[in-house]
Amino acid sequence: MFEALSHKALPFGWEVGDLTSEFGFVVPKNTSTRMLVEQVALLWNDSEKFEELTESKFNLVSSKHTWKSIFYEYDKLFKELLIEDSL
């Protein structure tokens, strides 16, 4: 999903795991395949809306999912674990 977004390819599908509305175009798990296809087709046919959504998700991933931010989160987590372990 992140690799797709890094190339401005909008992920779409059912909301599962990391694929949420934060990072792609999703429908609830109980949505039929037909409804998913219809909704994706509507989005693709509105090129302005499609480009806007794709660009916003690309910008989100570009700014939030950098190695610097990932290592910062790991550092924070490890520090919390060390504090808990010392109690």
Phi and psi in degrees as a GROMACS rama.xvg file:
@    title "Ramachandran Plot"
@    xaxis  label "Phi"
@    yaxis  label "Psi"
@TYPE xy
-65.7252  -37.3813  PHE-2
-64.1346  -42.0091  GLU-3
-59.9656  -48.0589  ALA-4
-63.746  -33.3089  LEU-5
-64.668  -17.6968  SER-6
-108.718  17.0869  HIS-7
58.3933  38.68  LYS-8
-107.688  115.51  ALA-9
-75.6999  118.354  LEU-10
-69.2867  143.836  PRO-11
-144.184  156.238  PHE-12
152.707  -159.35  GLY-13
-80.7305  147.133  TRP-14
-72.5735  108.97  GLU-15
-148.619  147.226  VAL-16
52.3402  -128.635  GLY-17
-80.3108  -12.6797  ASP-18
-80.7977  97.255  LEU-19
-124.278  175.456  THR-20
-64.8395  -16.6883  SER-21
-65.3619  -33.7892  GLU-22
-118.551  0.838404  PHE-23
-166.098  -173.829  GLY-24
-98.0579  110.894  PHE-25
-127.171  157.958  VAL-26
-124.98  157.68  VAL-27
-60.1928  155.567  PRO-28
-56.2149  -32.2262  LYS-29
-85.986  5.92996  ASN-30
-73.6784  137.109  THR-31
-70.2918  158.7  SER-32
-60.7293  -41.7953  THR-33
-57.6597  -45.1353  ARG-34
-66.3696  -40.4488  MET-35
-59.2173  -48.4298  LEU-36
-61.6952  -42.5233  VAL-37
-62.7722  -42.7374  GLU-38
-68.1972  -39.5473  GLN-39
-65.4822  -41.8241  VAL-40
-61.7733  -41.6817  ALA-41
-60.494  -43.1173  LEU-42
-64.7396  -47.2113  LEU-43
-61.1368  -34.9023  TRP-44
-73.3398  -15.6057  ASN-45
-104.312  81.7211  ASP-46
-59.0344  -34.4913  SER-47
-65.4106  -45.3841  GLU-48
-65.5004  -41.7023  LYS-49
-61.0939  -47.6662  PHE-50
-63.4044  -41.1895  GLU-51
-63.0819  -45.3795  GLU-52
-65.2563  -45.1273  LEU-53
-60.7296  -45.7478  THR-54
-63.4512  -40.3474  GLU-55
-66.5213  -38.9502  SER-56
-70.4312  -38.482  LYS-57
-60.4435  -47.0665  PHE-58
-63.016  -38.226  ASN-59
-61.6914  -48.8623  LEU-60
-66.5587  -39.872  VAL-61
-62.0976  -34.7757  SER-62
-90.7427  -33.7403  SER-63
-94.0836  -27.9629  LYS-64
-111.509  64.3942  HIS-65
-104.441  161.07  THR-66
-60.3278  -36.061  TRP-67
-60.7528  -46.2809  LYS-68
-69.8958  -34.528  SER-69
-66.5471  -46.194  ILE-70
-65.1729  -33.8125  PHE-71
-61.3264  -44.897  TYR-72
-64.3029  -41.1925  GLU-73
-62.8868  -44.3289  TYR-74
-59.1445  -45.6369  ASP-75
-61.4617  -44.6023  LYS-76
-63.3096  -46.7485  LEU-77
-62.4175  -38.6332  PHE-78
-63.5331  -41.0876  LYS-79
-63.0981  -42.0548  GLU-80
-64.9433  -39.5569  LEU-81
-65.1397  -39.0869  LEU-82
-65.0445  -45.7832  ILE-83
-61.4994  -40.6695  GLU-84
-66.676  -29.084  ASP-85
-82.6165  -9.23385  SER-86
